[in-house]
Amino acid sequence: MENIWKGGKETVISTCQKMLSLKQLLYNAISNSRTKAEKIKTQTECKDVIKKVKRDIRIDKRKCVEDLPETVKKASRE
């Protein structure tokens, strides 16, 4: 049972690390923009990417929770 939780935990941690590194890159791009128009354009791109990453995290969590009963059944059989 602990192995199941460990796998789910590792998935969430890796996804969060991806999101944090992506956020850092995007925020650096915003602060390095030279004109106001570039800054606004970069900010909107940043918002879109962050929304997509958050959506992906929710999907990953949902899949993990949906697969959990099946893996518990398999573990109990063994």
N, C-alpha and C positions, 0 to 999 in steps of 0.2 A: 504494500500500500504506500509506503514511503517513497518508493521508486516512482510511483505515478505522480505524487505531488512534486517530487523533485524535478521530473520532466516538465511539468506545467510551469513550475517556478522558473526554470531555466529559459523556457520559451518567452515568458513575460519579461524577464530581465533582459534578454537579448534584444527584444523588440523595443523596450524602453531605451536601451543604450543607443540603438539606431536612431530613435527619435531625437534624443538629446544631441547626438553628434550632428544630425541634420539641422536642428534648430540653431546650433552654434554657427554652422556654416552660413545659414541664411541671415542670421543677425549680423554676422561680419560683413556680408555683402551689403546689407542695408546701411551700416555705419560707414562703409567705404564709398557709397554712392556720392557723386560729385554734385549733381543738380537735384533740385526738389522733385522734378518729374521722374528722374531715375529712382529716387528714394521711394516715391509713392508706388511706382511700378514694381519695385523689388518687394515692398511691403505687401502688396496684393498677391504677388507670387508666393511669398512666404506664408501668408494666411492659407492659401489654397493647398500648399504642400502639407502644412501642419494639420489641416482638416483631413487630408487623405491619410496621413500617418495615424492620426487618432482613430479614424474609421477602420484602418487595418488592424490596429490593436484591439478594438472592440470585436472585430470578426475573429481574430485569433483566440481571444478569451472565450468567445461563444463556442468555437469549435472545441476548445479544450474542455469546457464544461459539458458539452454534448457527448464527447468521446469518453468522458470519465466513467459513466456507468458500464460501458462495454468493456473497458479495461479492468474494472473491478470484477466483472463477471469472469473474464479470462483468468484473472489472478486467483479467484476463488476456486476455479476448476483445477488449477495446477497444484 
